[in-house]
Amino acid sequence: MKPRMLVVEDENAIRLALKGLLTREGYEVDLAVHGQAALEQLGVQSYDLVLTDLALGHGPSGMDVLKRVKELRPE
C-alpha cells in the first residue's frame, strides 16, 4: 500500500507540481485548495503525511490544519 499524503496549497501551479512530483515518488496524493477543504478531508481520510503552506489566504491557516492533524493522530 502506498503512503498517503495530503498537500494543502492555495497556488494552483505549486499544488499540481507537488502532486506530480510526489506521485512519481510513490505517494498517493490528495489535494486541498484551502484550509477548510483540508479540515474536511482530515475528517474522512487518514494520512501518513500532511504538507501544507502556512499562509493559505482565507479561512484556516496551515498551522490550524496541522493542529487538527495532531488532535486526530497524535502519533
C-alpha positions in Angstrom: 0.0 0.0 0.0 1.4 3.4 -1.0 1.8 6.1 1.7 -1.0 8.6 1.5 -0.2 12.3 1.6 -2.4 15.5 1.8 -1.0 18.6 0.1 -2.6 21.9 1.2 -1.7 24.7 -1.2 -3.7 27.7 -2.5 -1.4 28.2 -5.5 -2.7 26.0 -8.3 0.7 25.6 -10.2 2.5 24.7 -7.0 -0.2 22.3 -5.9 -0.2 20.5 -9.3 3.6 20.4 -9.4 3.8 18.9 -5.9 1.2 16.3 -6.8 3.1 15.2 -9.9 6.5 15.0 -8.1 5.1 13.2 -5.1 3.1 10.7 -7.2 6.2 9.9 -9.2 8.0 9.2 -5.9 5.4 6.6 -5.0 2.9 8.6 -2.8 -0.8 8.6 -3.2 -1.6 12.3 -3.1 -4.8 14.1 -2.2 -5.0 17.9 -2.7 -6.8 20.7 -0.8 -7.1 24.2 -2.1 -7.5 25.9 1.3 -7.5 25.1 5.0 -11.3 24.4 5.3 -11.1 21.8 2.5 -8.1 20.2 4.3 -10.0 20.0 7.6 -12.9 18.4 5.8 -10.7 15.8 4.2 -9.0 15.1 7.5 -12.4 14.2 8.9 -12.9 11.4 6.4 -9.4 10.2 5.4 -6.3 9.3 7.3 -2.9 10.5 6.0 0.7 9.4 6.6 1.9 12.9 5.9 0.4 16.4 5.6 2.3 19.0 3.6 0.8 22.5 3.9 1.5 26.1 3.0 1.3 28.1 6.3 -0.3 31.2 4.7 -3.4 29.9 2.9 -5.2 33.2 2.3 -8.8 33.0 3.7 -10.1 30.6 6.3 -8.0 28.3 8.5 -4.2 28.6 8.2 -1.7 25.9 7.6 -1.0 25.9 11.3 -4.7 25.4 12.1 -4.6 22.4 9.8 -1.5 20.9 11.5 -3.1 21.4 14.9 -6.1 19.5 13.8 -3.9 16.7 12.4 -2.2 16.5 15.8 -5.6 16.3 17.6 -6.7 13.5 15.3 -3.5 11.5 15.2 -1.1 12.5 18.0 1.4 9.8 16.9 
